Amino acid sequence: MKATAGEPLYGGPRLQPAHFEPDRVPVEVARYGTDAQTLRVGSPGKVGILELDFELRGASSAQRTDLVHHYQKTPLQIMRPLYYNPLRVDMPYTYVMTTGGGVLHGDRQRTDLRFGEGTSAHVTTQAHTKLYRMEHGYAAAVVNIEAEADSYVEYLPDPVIPFAGSRYYQRTSVTLHPDATLITGETIYAGRLTRGEHNAYEVYASDFEVRRPGDARQQAGGLGRSPIKHGRPVAFDRVRLVPQGGHVGGLAVLDERDIVATLYVLSPLVPAARIVEALHAAVDTVVAASDDDRARFGVSVLPGDAGAWVRLIADDTITALAAQTAAAAAAHELLTGRPAPVIRKS
């Protein structure tokens, strides 16, 4: 529905394509088009919007990070943040949920996460993200993360499961202050492995990009906010998985493994070489003790010594989850000086 002159826009500014559509879509995904035979893009329930702003509040002797702005539109939503880490009573743990159970063709999601100066916060998902079979078009998600000076951010969503016939693109754009810390990552399964489904999806594509604040280019911020100004690029990671006959690439891609997991740790708090050592030790311990003799991983320093990253390919979901959890926990302890809590999921 298109508004005529003088009429309000349907659903308001947040439901206009300029707000929730990625400004670019990889050709591997875009070739499926956007014409839908069922509910069109933008129909009720097809666009999920989530905005979370965190700020440091309270007296200097008892400050904690509070959620000060919250907007949600189904299927994306949260419950109230929890403060269950006895070693970091100032740090909220927030769970992102989806009411639809999974992602369908034509779905669009946009998540804006802002972490103010000096904040500490952990954001995760309640469960795995399921990408259902898509008969027409594709689904897309945009995640914007803004971490201001001296903030400490953990954004660790659960794995993505692309069902047979799914087509999906996700872009995660981070604006990271030089004094801020970010731990984030993603895990992708080859499909519903317990059902014997291996690389039957059409395409999975993701872009992860980190930039410093600056004035090199501008991108619209969340509703009611000033535009975010992006400056010098720090790191880019492109993932393009397009199965052919149940196989994805060769040795340089997945080498016939069923799982790929990545963790990025960007921080000025310790030298990048120390982050590499901590990540390597944590993942190596898990892999050496596992029954997955095909698990392989690598750890390296990010450009400009901005931090480090680890990528793991494996066949066993338990090994992959344990390795990702151990690496994130090792980074948490190294950077905060306190052991990481067990993240509660139910």
N, C-alpha and C positions, 0 to 999 in steps of 0.2 A: 504494500500500500504506500503510495507516494503522496506526501502532503502538498497541497496547493499553496499559493502565496498567502501568507497570513495565518495558515493553519499550523497547529503544533505538530511536530514530527511524531510519527507512530512510535510509542514506547519511550520517547525521549532520546537525548543524545547517545546514551549508552547502547541503544539498540540500532544505531546506524552502522552500516558496514564499515565506514571509515574508522570506527572505534574498535570493532572486534575482528575484522579481517586482517590477516597478515599483509604487510605492504609488498611482500614478494612470496611466491610459492615455488618450490623447485619444480622443474619441468616433469620430473618423474611422478609427481603428484598432480600437478596442474592439468596434465593431459586427460584426466578423467572428467574434467569439466565441473560445472556447478548446477546444471539442469537436473531437477529432481522430479521423479514421478510420484512422490509422496509429499510429505511436508517440506516446503521450501526452506532454504536458509533464512533465518530470522523469524520463523514461525514460533509461537509460544512453546517454550521448553527446548528450543533448538539452540539458544544462545545462553551460555552461562557466564556470569560476570561476578568476580570477587575482588574486593579492594580491602586491604588491611594496612593500617598505618600504626606503627609502634613508636612510643616516645618514652624517655626516661622521666619518671615522676617521683615525688616525695622528697623528704629532707635528705641532705647529703649523707647522713649517717644511716639512712634506711631507704635508699633509693631502689626502685625496681622498674622494670620495663612493663608498661601498660599498653593495651590496645586502645587507641584514642579515636580511630576512625574505622568503621566497618560497614561495608555495603556488600550485599550478596543478592544474586538473582539465580533462582533454581535453573539448572541442576547443581550449581556449586553453592556450598554453604559450609559453615563451621559451627561448632559449639563454642562455649566460652573457653578462653585459654586456661590451662592448668599450670599450677606451680607445685609440682610434685618432686622436684629434685632437691633433697635436703642440703646438698652442697652448693646449690645455686638457687636460693629461694627468690632471687630477683629475676629469674629467667623463665618466661612463659613458654609452654609447649602447646602448640596449636595444631589441630587436626582438620585437614580439608576433606570434605565428604562430597559425594555426588548422589543425588536422590534418584537418578535414572538407572543406576546399576552398571552402566557402561556407556560407551561412545558409539553413536550411530552416524550413518552418512548424513552430510549436511550440518552436523553439529559444529558449533564454534564456541570456544571458551577463551576468556581473557582473565588473567589473574595479575593484579598489581600489588606488589609487596614493597612497602617502604619502611625502612628501619632508621629511626632518627639517631642523632649524635649520641654516642655512649650507650646505646641499647644493646641488649643481648637477648636473642630469641631463637627458638627452634620451631620450624614449620614442617609438617609431614602430611601424608595422606592416611586415611583410615584403612584403606585396603588397596589391592592391586588395581591398576587402571585397565579395564577390559575394552578392547576395540572390537566391536561386533562386525559381522559380515556387512559389506556395503554394496548394494546393488547399483547405486547411482552416486556420482560425485565422490567426495572425500570428506574427511573431518580434519579440523585444524585447531590448534591451541597456541595461545601466546602467553608467555609468562614474563613479566617485567619486574626486576628486582632492583631496588635502589638502596644501597647501604652507605650511610653517611659516616662522617669521621668517628673513629674509635668504636664503631659498632662491631658486634660479634654475631654472625648470622649462620645458622645451620638450616638449609633447605634440602630435605632428604625425602623425596617422594618414594613410595613403594614401586615395585617393578611394573612394567607395561607388558600386557599380554595381547598381541595382535592375533585375533581369530582369523581363520581362513577367509580370504576375500576382503580383508580390511585394507583401507588406504588412509594414511595419516601423516600429518606434518605438524611438528611442534618447534616453536622458536623460543628460546630462553635468552632474554637480553638483560645483561647486568650492568648497572652503573655503580662502580666500586671506588669509593674514596681511597686514596693511597694509604690511609691509616686504618682502613676497615678490614675485617676478616670475613671470608665466606667459605663455608664447606658445603658442597652440593654435588649432585651426581645423578645418574640414571642407570637403570637396569632394564634390559629388553630380553624377553623370552622369544623363542622361535615359534611359539604358539601354545596351545593347550597340550603340554607335553605328556600329561598323564593319559590323554586320549590318543596319543600317537600322532598328534598334529605337529608337523615340523615344516616351517617355512612355507606355509600355504597362503600367507597373506600376499596382497598385491604389492604394497610398498610401505615401508616405514622410513620416514625422513625426519631428521632433527638438526637444528642449528643451535649451538651454544656460543654466545659471544659476550666478552667482558670488555668494558671500556672505562676509562677514567672520566670523572666529571670535567667538563670543559665547554668550549664554545665552537667546536668544529662543525657540529651539525645538531639539529634539534629534532625531537620526537615528542608528540603530544603526550603529556602525562595523564594521570587519571582525572576524572571529572572534578572540577573545582580546584585543580592544582595548576601551578605554573608549568610550562613545558620543561622537560628534562633536557639538559644540555650535555651532550656526549662529547668527549675529547679523545685522547690517544687510545688506540686499541691495545688491549693487553693479551687477549687469547681468543682464538676462534677454534671451534671443533665442528666439523660437518660429518653427519652420518647419513648414508644413503644405502638402504638395504632393499634390493629388488630381486626377490627369489626367481629362479628359473628352474622349473622341474624339481622344486623342493630343496634347491641348493642356493647359497648366497656367496658369490665370489669364490675366492680361493685362499691361499695362504695369507695374503695381505689383508683379508677381510675377517672372516670368522673361522676359516679352515675347518668347515663342517661341524663346528660346535653349535650348541643350542642356546647359549646364553652369552650376552656381552654386558659387562658392568663397568662403569666409569665413575671415578670419584675425583673431584677437583678440590684442592685446598689452596686458597689464595690468602696470604697473610704476611704482614710486615713484622709480626711479633717475634719470629725466630728465623734464622737463615733457611733458605729453600733446601739446602743440602740436609739439614736436620729433619725437615718434613719428609724428604725422600727416604731417609733412613727409617723413620718411624712407620711410614706406610709400607715399605718393603718388608720390614720385620713382622708387622701384623699380618699381612696377606700371606707371606711365606709360611708362617706358623700354621695357618689354617689349611693351606693347600697341601703342605707336607703331611698333615695328619688326616687328610680326607681320603675317601675311596675313589675320588675322581682323578684317575691318573692322566687324563687328557687336559686337565686345567692348566692354563698358562697365563702369565701376567707380566706386565712391565711397568716400571715407575720411572718418571723423569721430571726434570725441572722445567717449569713453565718459562716462557720468554721473559727476559728482564729480571730473572730471579723473583718473579711475583709470587711464586709458590711451587706446588708440585701436583702431579696427577698420576693416577694409576688406572690401567685398563686390564680387565680380566676377561678371558673367554673360558667357558667351562660347559659341561654337560649336566651337572648335578645342581639343582636349585638350592639345596641345603648348603652346599659348599659355596656357591655364589653369594647367598645371603649372609653366611657367616663371615666370608672374606670382606664384603662391603661393610658389614657392621663393625668388624674388628678394625678396619682401616679408619672409619669415621670416629670410632672410640679412641683410637690411638692419636688421631689429630686433635680431638677434643682435649685429651689429657695433656698433650704436649703444649697446646696453646693456652689453656686455662689453668693448668697446674692441678686439676682435680679430675678424678675418674669420671667417665661418662655414665649416666644412669641407664638402666634398662628401659627402652622406650616401650610404653604400654600400648598394645594393640589387642583389639578384641573383635 
